[in-house]
Amino acid sequence: MKKYSFLLACLALLGSAGKGFAQSETDVLRYSRTDFGGTARSLGLSGANVALGGDAGSFSANPAGLGLFRRSEVTVSAGLNFNETNSSVFGTSAMDNRNNLNIPQVGIVITTRKADDEEGDWRSGSFGLGLTRLNNFNQRMTYRGTSPRGALKFAEYADQLANSTTEGANAFDESYLAYETGLITFDEAGGFYYAPDYSVVPANENDPITRALVATPFQESIVTSGSQNQWDLSYGASFRDKLFLGASIGITSVRFKQTRTYSETGPTVAESPQSGLQNFRLQDNLTTEGTGVMLKVGAIYRPSDVLRLGVAVQTPTWYTLVDQYSTNLTVNYTTGMFTNDVEYATTDLGEFEYNLTTPFRASGGAAVFLGKNGFITADVEYVNYANGRLSSNDASFQNANQAARNSYQSAMNYRFGAEARIDIFRLRGGVGLYGDPMKNSNVDQSKTFFTGGFGLRQTNYFIDAALVYSKYKSLYSPYSNLEFGSPDSVYDEAITPLTENKHENTNFVVTFGWNF
């Protein structure tokens, strides 16, 4: 394969630029759409803790809840997470799963309270430091199918990338790897790139190159790991045991790791006699790490012993994130057909730092107490995912931010929970309904939670356990048709693989607590 000077220039830049490799509207949603967290008590109530208070779950729900503590407390939680994903594409289904052990919550609350006969409107105050897991990224997804005749193949997507810029096969995307390994080549007479294994080259060079309409098997495995955790430094106070006010500053940490491995079988000789492609494997690795900061304020009002009303407002979280990434491509050809039976190309390890601002959040809630028999609690939360923003001093994210505005919308998240008290025992249950963040989608991507739990309370210690089951759907495509709907393109009506995924997650958490 002939090499061109611009490719050498691209090689010199490998690993130093990196803009546009991974940062997109997908990152905005990944770190903005968080789950409810906290102790097993809060999880058993589907996180409906805005008006409840008196639990370490207040760190993530409403810091005013710390004002309801009457004693100091230490809590530690351990969890088991079971994740399963069922995927289907072109009529073929596949299932994969991944499990992990984690520490989703740790907290300490130091409370100072005046005696009942001591004067003063401010009855108590509590400082707290707590860790809450907001997202668990441990997941494995696998799908496979056969791309029908006429559907866009990966090599054809790569030639679209190469033809879409004046630089041609760009070192910053898959077209460079495809060119280096022979999946695409350059037609000097026509001045364009094409995929030779998926094309019919006429004997007369004046005749146009046409597509070879072939059906090819493909599959992809996507493995993710990591988590999004938040440390909260909070204070809550009680005014006449009627009004409870609180504020917190949160430091959020992100670690996300993803490995995607896509493979495709080449066309048969009968479908494309000129093809020598047996199969290829494309693998990319992405690691994202960073920290963010946010503020939250809240209030709880208790007009009577039966009713509590709560409200909390959270600022956007301002993140600084660093992506590290690399991609490699291995192509296997028919033995003896070319100089090398195997072609391999890889990029250097790239690194890019950028900023992410997640949307503002507001929530409200109410709790009704049934004497000493238990309570019913409900929350509602507003978040507009379209307001998430990417930024950097070294790149423009105007297109990605516009894509976020076009793709996402505001959503309402509802949480309902109830607790029954039977002597020293507690029984809990709840339902959570998280709205669909997608503005226009072929499937409803809202999220549903079903929770249950139990607890045991003693004077100086307690034990709680909770089971949280959640389910939602998503869509995924390994690549897109950049020329879909373009009448001058041979790809104008070519479809791409679109995988529909059904995610199910079961999380079992146990919390141990000590009062002092």
Buried (B, 14 or more C-beta within 10 A) or exposed (E): EEEEEBBEEBBEBBBEBBBBBBBBBBBBBBBBBBBBBBBBBBBBBBBBBBBBBBBBBBBBBBBBBBBBBBBBBBBBBBBBBBBBBBBBBBEBEBEBBBEBEBBBBBBBBBBEBBEEEEEEEEBBBBBBBBBBBBBBBBBBBBBBBBBBEEBBBBBBBBBBBBBBEEBBBBBBBBBBBBBBBBBBBBBEEEEEBBBBBBBBBEEEEEEEBEBBBBBBBBBBBBBBBBBBBBBBBBBBBBBEEEBBBBBBBBBBBBBBBBBBBBBBBBBEEEBBEEBBBBBBBBBBBBBBBBBBBBBBBBBBBBEEEEEBBBBBBBBBBBBBBEBBBBBBBBBBBEEEEEEEBEBBBBBEEBEBEBBBBBBBBEBBBBBBBEEEEBBBBBBBBBBBBBBBBBBBEEBEBEEBBEBBBEBBBBBEBBBBBBBBBEEEEBBBBBBBBBBBBBEEEEBEBBBEBBBBBBBEBEEEBBBBBBBBBBBBBBEBEBBEBBBBEEEEBBBEBBBBBBBBBBBBBBBBBBBBBBBE
